[in-house]
Amino acid sequence: MNKACLVGRLTRDPELRYTGSNIPVATFTVAINRTYTNQSGEREADFINIVVWRKQAENVKNYLNQGSLVSVEGRIQTRSYDAQDGSKRYVTEVVADSVQFLETKAQSQNRGKANNNFDFKKEEPKTTNVEEDPFADFGSNIEINDDDLPF
């Protein structure tokens, strides 16, 4: 069985091309964080090349951009070609059967704006001194009466 299920973020905007018989094909790369850290305590990522065909290819191009969160289901495929220098090159990629958009385009664009416009020096985080009033940030008081209970 050859089945791949991936969740990650696009590293760049998808590229859309058409074959000689006018079939759309899109390619993009998904960055997937590893579940563990390396010896220096940093989290590494894998970068997986994705190929998607036909209507899904056009949807990917129209609705996804760099940083978009996606789920990809498909199969792993290897192929080879001869490079211009005469050497043989091998490529491993996932041919997608399904690409699910895990956030809206607006969420993706807002996340990108927030990351680009955030100034770490602008705003101090709001803190509450729990020794003074541990419930200060929980809004207005709530009155509870035993007569209002359903049982």
WODAHU-V265406 format. One record per residue. RES is the residue in one letter. PHI is phi in degrees with one decimal (none if undefined). PSI is psi in radians with two decimals (999 if undefined). NEAR is the number of other ideal C-beta (glycine too) atoms within 10 Angstrom. Layout:
# WODAHU-V265406
RES | PHI | PSI | NEAR
RES | PHI | PSI | NEAR
This chain:
# WODAHU-V265406
M | none | 2.34 | 3
N | -120.2 | 1.71 | 8
K | -140.1 | 2.27 | 9
A | -123.3 | 2.33 | 17
C | -127.0 | 2.07 | 10
L | -130.3 | 2.56 | 17
V | -132.7 | 2.19 | 13
G | -170.8 | -3.00 | 21
R | -113.7 | 2.51 | 20
L | -66.9 | 2.37 | 20
T | -85.4 | -0.30 | 15
R | -158.8 | 2.96 | 11
D | -65.0 | 2.52 | 14
P | -64.8 | 2.62 | 23
E | -106.6 | 2.25 | 12
L | -111.7 | 2.27 | 16
R | -133.1 | 2.99 | 11
Y | -126.6 | 2.44 | 10
T | -74.2 | 3.06 | 9
G | -59.6 | -0.50 | 5
S | -96.9 | 0.40 | 5
N | 64.6 | 0.58 | 6
I | -95.7 | 2.19 | 11
P | -71.4 | 2.44 | 18
V | -140.5 | 2.26 | 17
A | -116.3 | 2.54 | 23
T | -127.3 | 2.54 | 16
F | -159.3 | 2.94 | 27
T | -119.5 | 2.39 | 16
V | -111.8 | 2.28 | 24
A | -93.6 | 2.24 | 13
I | -125.3 | 2.07 | 14
N | -68.9 | 2.43 | 12
R | -77.5 | 2.72 | 10
T | -81.9 | -0.10 | 6
Y | -127.6 | 2.92 | 7
T | -104.8 | 2.76 | 10
N | -81.7 | -3.02 | 9
Q | -63.2 | -0.48 | 5
S | -88.3 | 0.11 | 5
G | 83.1 | 0.18 | 6
E | -97.0 | 2.52 | 7
R | -86.8 | 2.25 | 10
E | -98.1 | 2.91 | 9
A | -134.1 | 2.70 | 13
D | -106.2 | 2.52 | 11
F | -115.9 | 1.93 | 10
I | -108.8 | 2.22 | 19
N | -79.7 | 2.35 | 14
I | -121.2 | 2.44 | 23
V | -123.7 | 2.29 | 17
V | -133.8 | 2.51 | 26
W | -114.6 | 2.82 | 15
R | 59.9 | -2.37 | 11
K | -61.8 | -0.66 | 9
Q | -61.8 | -0.60 | 16
A | -62.3 | -0.78 | 24
E | -66.3 | -0.68 | 16
N | -63.8 | -0.73 | 16
V | -59.4 | -0.80 | 26
K | -63.8 | -0.70 | 18
N | -76.6 | -0.52 | 12
Y | -116.7 | -0.18 | 14
L | -113.2 | 2.67 | 22
N | -147.6 | 3.13 | 16
Q | -53.7 | 2.26 | 14
G | 94.3 | -0.20 | 17
S | -63.2 | 2.43 | 25
L | -89.5 | 2.21 | 17
V | -136.7 | 2.76 | 21
S | -115.8 | 2.29 | 15
V | -122.9 | 2.27 | 23
E | -120.0 | 2.36 | 14
G | -178.3 | -2.69 | 20
R | -128.4 | 2.61 | 13
I | -82.5 | 2.34 | 12
Q | -135.4 | 2.44 | 13
T | -115.5 | 2.58 | 8
R | -148.5 | 2.89 | 10
S | -135.6 | 2.76 | 8
Y | -152.3 | 2.85 | 9
D | -93.5 | 2.14 | 9
A | -75.4 | 2.95 | 8
Q | -62.8 | -0.50 | 5
D | -82.5 | 0.07 | 6
G | 91.1 | -0.13 | 6
S | -80.5 | 2.71 | 8
K | -91.2 | 2.27 | 8
R | -113.3 | 2.48 | 10
Y | -115.7 | 2.45 | 8
V | -128.0 | 2.33 | 11
T | -115.7 | 2.27 | 10
E | -148.7 | 2.91 | 18
V | -103.5 | 2.14 | 20
V | -90.7 | 1.97 | 17
A | -78.8 | 2.30 | 25
D | -89.9 | -0.53 | 14
S | -147.7 | 2.32 | 11
V | -122.8 | 2.03 | 24
Q | -102.9 | 2.29 | 11
F | -85.0 | 2.09 | 16
L | -96.0 | 0.03 | 14
E | -151.6 | 2.74 | 16
T | -74.8 | 2.86 | 11
K | -62.5 | -0.66 | 13
A | -63.9 | -0.73 | 8
Q | -62.2 | -0.75 | 13
S | -63.5 | -0.77 | 22
Q | -68.3 | -0.69 | 14
N | -64.9 | -0.68 | 12
R | -63.0 | -0.73 | 15
G | -64.3 | -0.73 | 14
K | -65.7 | -0.72 | 10
A | -62.7 | -0.71 | 9
N | -68.4 | -0.63 | 9
N | -78.5 | -0.55 | 7
N | -100.4 | -0.02 | 8
F | -77.0 | 2.22 | 9
D | -112.0 | 1.98 | 6
F | -66.1 | -0.32 | 5
K | -92.2 | -0.22 | 5
K | -65.0 | -0.87 | 7
E | -126.0 | 2.22 | 8
E | -81.7 | 2.45 | 6
P | -66.8 | 2.48 | 4
K | -78.3 | 2.26 | 6
T | -125.5 | 2.74 | 7
T | -122.5 | 2.32 | 12
N | -80.9 | 1.82 | 8
V | -68.0 | -0.33 | 9
E | -71.1 | -0.55 | 6
E | -78.2 | -0.97 | 7
D | -155.5 | 1.70 | 10
P | -66.1 | -0.26 | 10
F | -111.2 | 0.36 | 9
A | -62.0 | -0.58 | 10
D | -95.0 | 0.22 | 9
F | -97.9 | 0.23 | 10
G | 89.5 | -2.71 | 7
S | -79.3 | 2.89 | 5
N | -69.5 | 2.61 | 6
I | -118.2 | 2.19 | 6
E | -93.1 | 2.25 | 6
I | -118.5 | 2.25 | 6
N | -123.5 | 2.31 | 6
D | -58.0 | -0.49 | 5
D | -69.8 | -0.36 | 4
D | -84.9 | -0.18 | 7
L | -72.5 | 2.50 | 7
P | -76.0 | -0.14 | 3
F | -118.4 | 999 | 2
